Amino acid sequence: MTQDRVIYGIANCDTVKRARAWLVAQAIPHQFHDFARADVPLARLDAWLAACGWETVLNRKGTTWRKLDEAVRAAVLDAGSAREVMLAHPSCIKRPVVDWADGGSTVGFDAAHWQTR
């Protein structure tokens, strides 16, 4: 990888925009992986689920989640079922997800926490 950090999300997401702007303002080099232009990397999704937990990675507050059929939402009971929904609907992944230079990953944007990375 040419950059130490990779930020994953959707380019038109306001939180992703704020996070990317923060990284630029802090002069932190990074790559951006847009779920809308490239698929969700399966190995990375599995790593995020293992490291952060499916309840953290799954965005249950977003429009995409709310528009899903009630039966689909009710069937999400564990990491496996959450993974299937996130693969079918990448907007159900809480954004941004960042793979940091130290090998750790974070979900969501928290400038104060990112400052310590």
C-alpha positions as CSV (number, residue, x, y, z in Angstrom):
1,M,0.0,0.0,0.0
2,T,1.3,3.4,-0.9
3,Q,-0.4,5.2,1.9
4,D,-0.4,4.4,5.6
5,R,-4.1,5.0,6.1
6,V,-7.2,4.1,4.1
7,I,-10.5,5.7,4.7
8,Y,-13.5,3.8,3.5
9,G,-16.9,5.2,2.8
10,I,-19.1,7.0,0.3
11,A,-17.9,10.3,-1.3
12,N,-21.2,12.1,-0.9
13,C,-21.6,11.2,2.8
14,D,-21.4,14.3,5.0
15,T,-19.5,12.5,7.7
16,V,-17.0,11.1,5.2
17,K,-16.5,14.6,3.8
18,R,-15.8,16.0,7.3
19,A,-13.4,13.2,8.1
20,R,-11.5,13.5,4.8
21,A,-11.3,17.3,5.3
22,W,-10.0,16.8,8.8
23,L,-7.3,14.4,7.5
24,V,-6.2,16.9,4.9
25,A,-6.2,19.7,7.4
26,Q,-3.9,17.6,9.7
27,A,-1.7,16.8,6.7
28,I,-2.3,13.0,7.3
29,P,-1.7,11.1,4.1
30,H,-4.4,8.7,3.2
31,Q,-6.2,6.8,0.4
32,F,-9.9,6.9,-0.1
33,H,-11.9,3.8,-1.0
34,D,-15.4,4.7,-2.2
35,F,-18.0,1.9,-1.7
36,A,-20.1,3.5,-4.5
37,R,-17.2,3.0,-7.1
38,A,-15.5,-0.1,-5.8
39,D,-17.0,-3.0,-3.9
40,V,-16.7,-3.5,-0.2
41,P,-13.4,-5.4,0.3
42,L,-14.5,-8.7,1.9
43,A,-11.3,-9.3,3.8
44,R,-11.5,-5.7,5.3
45,L,-15.2,-6.1,6.2
46,D,-14.4,-9.3,8.0
47,A,-11.5,-7.7,9.8
48,W,-13.7,-4.7,10.9
49,L,-16.4,-7.1,12.2
50,A,-13.8,-9.0,14.1
51,A,-12.1,-6.0,15.6
52,C,-14.9,-3.6,16.1
53,G,-18.0,-5.8,16.4
54,W,-20.9,-6.0,14.0
55,E,-23.1,-3.8,16.1
56,T,-20.6,-1.0,15.7
57,V,-20.0,-1.5,12.0
58,L,-23.7,-1.8,11.1
59,N,-25.3,1.6,10.6
60,R,-28.8,1.3,12.0
61,K,-29.5,5.0,12.0
62,G,-29.1,5.7,8.3
63,T,-31.7,6.0,5.5
64,T,-30.7,2.8,3.8
65,W,-31.3,0.7,7.0
66,R,-34.7,2.4,7.6
67,K,-35.8,1.7,4.0
68,L,-34.9,-2.0,4.3
69,D,-37.9,-4.4,4.6
70,E,-38.7,-5.1,8.3
71,A,-38.1,-8.8,7.8
72,V,-34.6,-8.1,6.6
73,R,-33.9,-5.8,9.5
74,A,-35.3,-8.3,12.0
75,A,-33.2,-11.1,10.6
76,V,-29.9,-9.3,11.5
77,L,-29.0,-11.1,14.7
78,D,-25.3,-11.7,14.5
79,A,-22.1,-10.9,12.5
80,G,-23.0,-13.3,9.7
81,S,-26.4,-11.9,9.0
82,A,-25.1,-8.3,9.4
83,R,-22.3,-9.0,7.0
84,E,-24.8,-10.2,4.3
85,V,-26.9,-7.0,4.7
86,M,-23.7,-4.8,4.5
87,L,-22.5,-6.6,1.4
88,A,-25.9,-6.2,-0.3
89,H,-26.3,-2.6,0.9
90,P,-22.9,-0.9,1.5
91,S,-24.6,2.2,2.8
92,C,-25.5,0.1,5.9
93,I,-21.8,0.3,6.9
94,K,-21.3,3.0,9.4
95,R,-18.9,5.6,7.9
96,P,-16.1,6.3,7.7
97,V,-14.1,3.2,8.5
98,V,-10.4,3.9,8.7
99,D,-7.6,1.5,8.6
100,W,-4.8,3.3,10.5
101,A,-1.0,3.0,10.0
102,D,-0.7,1.1,13.3
103,G,-2.9,-1.7,12.0
104,G,-6.0,-0.7,14.0
105,S,-9.4,0.3,12.6
106,T,-12.0,2.8,13.7
107,V,-15.6,3.2,12.7
108,G,-17.2,6.7,12.6
109,F,-15.6,10.1,12.8
110,D,-14.3,11.4,16.1
111,A,-11.7,14.1,15.7
112,A,-10.6,14.0,19.4
113,H,-10.0,10.3,19.2
114,W,-8.4,10.5,15.8
115,Q,-6.0,13.2,17.1
116,T,-4.4,10.5,19.3
117,R,-3.8,8.1,16.4
